[in-house]
Amino acid sequence: MRSVTLRVNGGQHALTLAEDTPLLFILRNDLGLNGPKYGCGLGECGACTVLVDDVAARACCLPVGLVEGREITTLEGLGTPEKPHPVQAAFIAEEGAQCGYCLNGMIMTVAALLARETQPSDATITEALRYNLCRCGAHVEILRAAKRAMQMMAP
């Protein structure tokens, strides 16, 4: 056990814990951030996706020791209910979810993609979302939401 300081959604959080504790457990259990979901626990479904220095990362298999001093953004830190991030607004407008369990991962992955590439092709969007699993079959709406977000964020 050691003291770890995490930068999450613009705030600093000092915690005492084992360095190999998965980031997801700290976000949900210690910080009360429930955007990232526990899905598979193996980093394969994408439900736990967060941004680490604006890059999509799987929080369920990411030890906190590797993210100390880096900027972590969860779904809650992306936007607010009053002023959602364009990706969040696009998913709302396009009804890009059914059950909503995959939604966190889809939104965070699209936000990371659009932060690095402003006009991705359909193939690039599909490839970015390839490892985010949606069991409800909302893929058409999710792709529409990603395209709408791209338009909303265009300069």
C-alpha positions as CSV (number, residue, x, y, z in Angstrom):
1,M,0.0,0.0,0.0
2,R,1.2,3.5,-0.8
3,S,-0.2,7.0,-1.3
4,V,-1.2,7.7,-4.9
5,T,-2.5,11.0,-6.3
6,L,-4.8,10.7,-9.3
7,R,-6.0,13.5,-11.5
8,V,-9.6,12.7,-12.4
9,N,-12.0,15.1,-14.3
10,G,-9.8,18.1,-13.4
11,G,-9.6,17.3,-9.7
12,Q,-6.8,15.7,-7.5
13,H,-7.5,12.7,-5.3
14,A,-5.0,11.4,-2.8
15,L,-5.6,7.7,-2.0
16,T,-3.8,5.0,-0.1
17,L,-3.9,1.7,-2.1
18,A,-2.0,-1.0,-3.8
19,E,-0.4,0.2,-7.1
20,D,-1.9,-2.8,-9.0
21,T,-5.5,-1.9,-8.0
22,P,-7.5,-1.6,-11.2
23,L,-8.4,2.0,-12.0
24,L,-12.0,1.1,-12.5
25,F,-12.4,0.0,-8.9
26,I,-11.0,3.3,-7.7
27,L,-13.2,5.4,-10.0
28,R,-16.4,3.5,-9.1
29,N,-15.9,2.5,-5.4
30,D,-13.7,5.4,-4.1
31,L,-14.7,8.3,-6.3
32,G,-18.3,7.4,-7.0
33,L,-18.0,7.8,-10.7
34,N,-20.3,5.3,-12.3
35,G,-19.9,6.2,-16.0
36,P,-17.3,3.5,-16.6
37,K,-19.0,0.1,-16.1
38,Y,-17.6,-3.2,-15.1
39,G,-18.2,-5.5,-18.0
40,C,-15.8,-8.4,-18.7
41,G,-13.0,-7.4,-16.4
42,L,-10.5,-8.3,-19.2
43,G,-10.4,-5.1,-21.2
44,E,-12.3,-6.7,-24.1
45,C,-15.8,-5.2,-24.0
46,G,-15.1,-1.5,-23.7
47,A,-17.7,-0.7,-21.0
48,C,-15.0,0.6,-18.7
49,T,-13.4,3.0,-21.2
50,V,-11.9,6.2,-19.9
51,L,-9.6,8.8,-21.4
52,V,-6.0,8.9,-20.1
53,D,-4.4,12.0,-21.5
54,D,-7.1,12.0,-24.2
55,V,-6.5,8.4,-25.3
56,A,-9.1,5.7,-24.8
57,A,-8.0,3.2,-22.2
58,R,-9.7,0.2,-20.5
59,A,-9.9,1.0,-16.8
60,C,-10.7,-2.5,-15.7
61,C,-7.3,-3.8,-16.4
62,L,-5.2,-0.6,-16.0
63,P,-3.4,-0.5,-12.7
64,V,-3.6,2.9,-10.9
65,G,0.2,2.9,-10.6
66,L,0.4,3.4,-14.4
67,V,-1.9,6.5,-14.5
68,E,-0.5,8.5,-11.5
69,G,0.2,12.0,-12.7
70,R,-1.8,11.6,-15.9
71,E,-5.1,13.3,-16.7
72,I,-8.0,10.8,-16.4
73,T,-11.4,11.7,-17.8
74,T,-14.5,9.7,-17.2
75,L,-18.0,10.1,-18.8
76,E,-18.9,12.5,-15.9
77,G,-15.9,14.7,-16.8
78,L,-16.6,14.9,-20.5
79,G,-19.6,17.2,-20.2
80,T,-22.4,18.2,-17.9
81,P,-26.2,17.6,-18.0
82,E,-26.6,21.3,-18.7
83,K,-23.8,21.4,-21.3
84,P,-23.0,18.0,-22.7
85,H,-19.9,17.3,-24.8
86,P,-20.8,17.2,-28.5
87,V,-20.3,13.5,-28.5
88,Q,-22.7,13.1,-25.6
89,A,-25.2,15.5,-27.3
90,A,-25.0,13.5,-30.6
91,F,-25.6,10.2,-28.8
92,I,-28.7,11.7,-27.1
93,A,-30.0,13.2,-30.4
94,E,-29.5,9.9,-32.3
95,E,-30.7,7.7,-29.5
96,G,-27.4,5.8,-29.7
97,A,-28.2,3.3,-27.0
98,Q,-30.8,0.8,-26.0
99,C,-29.9,-0.7,-22.6
100,G,-27.1,1.8,-22.2
101,Y,-24.5,-0.5,-20.8
102,C,-22.0,0.0,-23.6
103,L,-22.8,3.7,-23.9
104,N,-19.9,4.8,-21.7
105,G,-17.3,3.0,-23.9
106,M,-18.9,4.1,-27.1
107,I,-18.9,7.8,-26.2
108,M,-15.4,7.8,-24.7
109,T,-14.0,5.9,-27.7
110,V,-15.7,8.4,-30.2
111,A,-14.5,11.4,-28.1
112,A,-10.9,10.0,-28.2
113,L,-11.1,9.4,-32.0
114,L,-12.5,12.9,-32.7
115,A,-9.9,14.5,-30.5
116,R,-7.1,13.1,-32.7
117,E,-8.9,13.0,-36.1
118,T,-11.5,15.6,-36.9
119,Q,-12.9,14.0,-40.1
120,P,-12.6,10.2,-39.8
121,S,-14.1,8.1,-42.5
122,D,-16.9,5.6,-41.8
123,A,-14.3,2.8,-41.9
124,T,-12.1,4.6,-39.4
125,I,-15.1,5.1,-37.0
126,T,-16.1,1.5,-37.4
127,E,-12.5,0.4,-36.7
128,A,-12.2,2.6,-33.6
129,L,-15.4,1.1,-32.2
130,R,-14.5,-2.5,-33.2
131,Y,-13.7,-3.6,-29.7
132,N,-16.6,-1.9,-28.0
133,L,-19.3,-4.5,-27.7
134,C,-23.0,-3.7,-27.9
135,R,-25.3,-6.7,-27.4
136,C,-28.5,-4.7,-28.1
137,G,-27.8,-4.1,-31.8
138,A,-27.8,-0.3,-31.6
139,H,-24.8,-0.2,-34.1
140,V,-26.6,1.9,-36.7
141,E,-27.6,4.5,-34.2
142,I,-24.1,4.5,-32.7
143,L,-22.5,5.1,-36.1
144,R,-25.1,7.9,-36.8
145,A,-24.2,9.5,-33.4
146,A,-20.5,9.4,-34.2
147,K,-21.0,11.1,-37.5
148,R,-23.3,13.7,-36.0
149,A,-20.7,14.4,-33.3
150,M,-18.1,14.8,-36.1
151,Q,-20.3,17.4,-37.8
152,M,-21.0,19.2,-34.5
153,M,-17.3,19.4,-33.7
154,A,-16.2,20.5,-37.3
155,P,-14.5,23.9,-37.3
